Amino acid sequence: QVQLVESGGGLVQAGGSLRLSCAASGRTFSAYAMGWFRQAQGKEREFVASIGGTGVATYYADSLKGRFTISRDNAKNTVYLQMNSLKPEDTAVYTCASPNRQTTAQFMRADTSNNYWGQGTQVTVAS
């Protein structure tokens, strides 16, 4: 059974930074792409970033390029999301995702359903 546990969320001032972590268990971590999604209050879940099993291929939502960086440490079964220059509009619940089938980081960009999900971690950016 796949389990994903996020950490690192919290309250931060506009312009600040946070690093989210997602610890995975229940599968061979390096064999799967991983992703981050977010859902703001009153909005639909949206893609944030994804990364291939080896960490070479990475993808980002167009609006987040240059501010967010996804990375992974396969020895620790952990994926990270470094968030810089945070804005109030970044306020959302951020959720780690692991595909429920063999797929690619590229395909995860458009797939907000076919994943195992963590419980999410709240990120609040105050102005």
Disulfide bonds with the S-S distance in Angstrom:
Cys22-Cys96 2.11
